[in-house]
Structures are given as C-alpha cells and as structure tokens.
Amino acid sequence: MQELAYHPKAVTRIIDIGYWLALTAWFAVALCGGLAASAIFPTARGMSLSLEGYEGFLAAEPELGRALIAGFLAQSVFDLTMRAQWILVPVFLIMVLLQNATSISPSLGRQRIGRLALCIAVGASVISIFWSVPKFNESLEAYRTTARSGDAAAAANVKLTVDDYHSYSTTLGTATLASLLVIVVTSATSAPFRRRRDGTSNAPSFVGVSRR
C-alpha cells in the first residue's frame, strides 16, 4: 500500500491496463464457444461423416450422428473456454477491487449499470462452471455411451436430457456475453482516452473515469 502513495499515477495505469486485458479476454473467451458451435455444427450436418464405434447409430440416426460427431469436434473448444473462465473471472474481479482500492471512482449511474452487469456475468459464469456444464457433460457422456451401443431409441431419449442442459448452458452463456458487452460499452464510453496536461489519466475504468 506504500507504493500506492508514491506512485499513484503509475499504479492507476497498470490497474487500468489489467482491467481492460482481463475484460477483453473474458469477452473473447465467452464469444469463442458460440462462434465455434455456429461454425462446426452446421458444417457437420452437411457432410458425410463416420466415427469408429458409432456406425450403428449413424446408420439409424444419420442427422443425430453427425451432430454427435460435431460435438466431439467442438468439445475441445468448450473445455478450453471453460478452463479460461476459471482464471479470468477471479482476475477481473481482482482488477475491479483494485480500482476501488485506488479510488478510481465511476459516475453513480454508470456504476450501477456496470455492477448489475458484473453480477449477472459472474453469476451466470459460476452457475455454468459448477452446475450446467458439469450436468451437460454428464448427460452427454451417457448419451454417447448409449449411442455407441447402437440403441438409437434409447439414445434419442437420453438426448432429451442433453438438450435440456444444453439449453441452460446456452442461456447462461448468452447472459454472460451480453453482460460483458454492457460492461465493455459503458467502460469505453465513460471517458475519452486522453491525458491532461498535468499527466493525470482520463482513461476509462470500471464503467467510470479514473480520477488520478
């Protein structure tokens, strides 16, 4: 804390940079999963695909089979983005707390908007990480096991549970992405990127303006 007293401007700039890096990385990660799904699944549905061990299911349910293969292709992206959020969510929260600790105070109206958006983004991410995604993966594994056995009717029934958790995860992911977009916009429009003649910063901070 002694360093804050001697180098307030330098510390503020570092915190601003850390804030924006964490925010943009989190937004990019949240967007990445949706982009991967929107590219992989439509492409897979239009292709003739095969997967060792699932030949019987593919023959009985070719459309579901292609979607199942697309899920295998997209899973690595989803797993990567989920692991990244384990890191980015707490890092971003730390940067927000550091802004508050160094008196980077936003305007009241935008502060309320930003805090609401932050609560939604964090809440949706936490629910996804600890509930919807684990439940989705559990049901997906059961679906794949049933499909591999060749019992198309049983697999179709299990697929209903997969679809339910997929719907929950999609809703939570959309809420996270929309809330992060609100934070990005309110932060970016809170003040212009410029320096005053005395060297103090007008760079945007958490839905407000750095006053140092």
C-alpha positions in Angstrom: 0.0 0.0 0.0 3.0 2.3 0.5 3.7 2.1 -3.2 0.3 3.5 -4.0 1.2 6.6 -2.1 4.5 7.2 -4.0 3.4 6.1 -7.5 -0.4 6.7 -7.7 -0.4 7.5 -11.5 1.8 4.5 -12.4 -0.3 2.2 -10.3 -3.5 3.5 -11.7 -2.3 3.0 -15.3 -1.2 -0.6 -14.5 -4.6 -1.3 -13.0 -6.4 0.2 -16.0 -4.4 -2.0 -18.3 -5.0 -5.1 -16.3 -8.7 -4.3 -16.1 -9.0 -4.0 -19.9 -6.9 -7.0 -20.6 -9.0 -9.2 -18.3 -12.3 -7.8 -19.6 -11.5 -8.2 -23.3 -10.0 -11.7 -22.7 -13.1 -12.8 -20.8 -15.4 -11.3 -23.5 -13.3 -13.1 -26.2 -13.5 -16.4 -24.4 -17.2 -16.1 -23.9 -17.7 -15.3 -27.6 -15.3 -18.1 -28.8 -17.6 -21.0 -27.7 -20.6 -19.6 -29.6 -18.6 -19.0 -32.7 -17.1 -22.5 -32.7 -20.6 -24.0 -32.3 -22.1 -21.9 -35.0 -19.3 -22.9 -37.4 -18.9 -26.6 -36.6 -22.4 -27.9 -36.2 -23.9 -26.5 -39.5 -20.8 -27.7 -41.4 -21.0 -31.2 -39.9 -24.7 -31.6 -40.7 -23.9 -31.1 -44.4 -21.1 -33.6 -44.5 -20.9 -37.4 -44.8 -19.1 -38.3 -41.6 -18.2 -41.5 -39.8 -16.9 -42.4 -36.3 -15.5 -45.7 -35.2 -17.7 -47.4 -32.8 -20.8 -45.4 -33.7 -21.5 -47.0 -37.1 -24.9 -48.5 -36.0 -26.1 -45.2 -34.5 -25.0 -43.2 -37.6 -26.9 -45.7 -39.8 -30.1 -45.5 -37.8 -30.0 -41.7 -37.0 -27.7 -40.0 -39.5 -28.6 -36.5 -38.5 -28.2 -37.1 -34.8 -25.0 -39.0 -35.6 -23.5 -36.0 -37.5 -24.4 -33.7 -34.6 -22.8 -36.1 -32.2 -19.6 -36.1 -34.2 -19.7 -32.3 -34.3 -19.9 -32.3 -30.5 -16.7 -34.3 -30.4 -15.0 -31.7 -32.6 -16.3 -28.7 -30.6 -15.7 -30.1 -27.2 -12.0 -29.2 -27.1 -13.0 -25.5 -27.7 -15.7 -25.6 -25.0 -13.3 -27.2 -22.5 -10.7 -24.6 -23.2 -13.0 -21.7 -22.8 -14.4 -23.1 -19.5 -10.9 -23.5 -18.1 -10.0 -20.0 -19.2 -13.0 -18.6 -17.3 -11.8 -20.3 -14.1 -8.9 -17.9 -14.4 -10.4 -14.8 -16.0 -13.4 -14.4 -13.7 -11.4 -14.0 -10.5 -8.7 -11.9 -12.2 -11.3 -9.5 -13.5 -12.9 -9.2 -10.0 -9.5 -8.5 -8.5 -8.9 -5.7 -11.0 -12.3 -4.2 -10.1 -11.4 -4.3 -6.4 -8.1 -2.8 -7.1 -9.8 0.1 -8.9 -11.9 0.7 -5.9 -8.9 0.5 -3.6 -7.1 3.1 -5.6 -10.1 5.5 -5.7 -10.8 5.0 -9.4 -14.4 6.1 -8.9 -17.0 5.9 -11.6 -20.1 8.1 -12.0 -23.0 6.8 -10.0 -25.4 6.0 -12.8 -22.9 4.0 -14.8 -21.6 2.4 -11.7 -25.0 0.9 -11.1 -25.3 -0.4 -14.6 -21.8 -1.8 -14.5 -22.3 -3.5 -11.2 -25.6 -5.1 -12.3 -23.9 -6.3 -15.5 -21.0 -7.6 -13.5 -23.2 -9.5 -11.1 -25.1 -11.1 -14.0 -21.9 -12.1 -15.8 -20.2 -13.5 -12.7 -23.4 -15.3 -11.5 -24.0 -16.8 -14.9 -20.4 -17.9 -15.3 -20.4 -19.5 -11.8 -23.6 -21.4 -12.4 -22.2 -22.6 -15.8 -18.9 -23.7 -14.3 -20.3 -25.5 -11.2 -23.8 -26.7 -12.4 -24.9 -26.6 -16.0 -21.7 -27.5 -17.8 -20.9 -30.5 -15.4 -24.5 -31.7 -15.8 -24.4 -31.3 -19.5 -21.1 -33.2 -19.7 -22.5 -36.0 -17.5 -25.6 -36.3 -19.7 -23.5 -36.1 -22.9 -21.3 -38.9 -21.8 -24.4 -41.1 -21.1 -25.7 -40.2 -24.5 -22.5 -41.1 -26.2 -22.3 -44.4 -24.3 -25.9 -45.3 -25.3 -25.3 -44.2 -28.9 -22.1 -46.3 -29.1 -24.2 -49.4 -28.0 -26.2 -48.9 -31.2 -29.6 -48.5 -29.4 -30.9 -45.5 -31.3 -34.2 -45.3 -29.5 -32.6 -45.2 -26.0 -30.0 -42.7 -27.2 -32.8 -40.4 -28.5 -34.4 -40.5 -25.1 -31.1 -39.6 -23.3 -30.6 -36.8 -25.9 -33.6 -35.0 -24.4 -31.7 -34.6 -21.2 -28.7 -33.4 -23.1 -30.8 -30.8 -24.9 -32.2 -29.5 -21.6 -28.8 -28.9 -20.1 -27.5 -27.5 -23.4 -30.4 -25.0 -23.4 -29.5 -24.0 -19.8 -25.8 -23.6 -20.8 -26.7 -21.6 -23.9 -28.9 -19.2 -21.9 -26.2 -18.7 -19.3 -23.6 -18.2 -21.9 -25.7 -15.6 -23.7 -26.4 -13.8 -20.4 -22.6 -13.7 -19.7 -21.7 -12.5 -23.1 -24.5 -9.8 -23.1 -23.5 -8.6 -19.7 -19.8 -8.4 -20.6 -20.8 -6.4 -23.7 -22.6 -3.9 -21.5 -19.5 -3.6 -19.3 -17.3 -3.1 -22.3 -19.6 -0.4 -23.8 -20.2 1.5 -20.6 -16.5 1.4 -19.7 -15.4 2.5 -23.2 -17.9 5.4 -23.3 -17.3 6.7 -19.8 -14.4 9.0 -20.9 -12.1 9.6 -23.8 -8.7 8.1 -23.9 -6.5 11.2 -23.3 -4.0 12.7 -20.9 -4.4 16.0 -19.3 -1.6 18.5 -19.4 -0.6 17.7 -15.8 -0.2 14.0 -16.8 -3.2 12.6 -15.0 -5.3 10.0 -16.7 -8.8 10.2 -18.2 -8.7 6.6 -19.3 -12.0 4.7 -18.8 -12.1 2.4 -15.7 -14.9 0.2 -14.5 -17.9 2.0 -16.0 -16.4 5.3 -15.0 -13.4 7.5 -15.1 -10.0 7.3 -13.5 -9.7 10.5 -11.4 -5.9 10.2 -10.9 
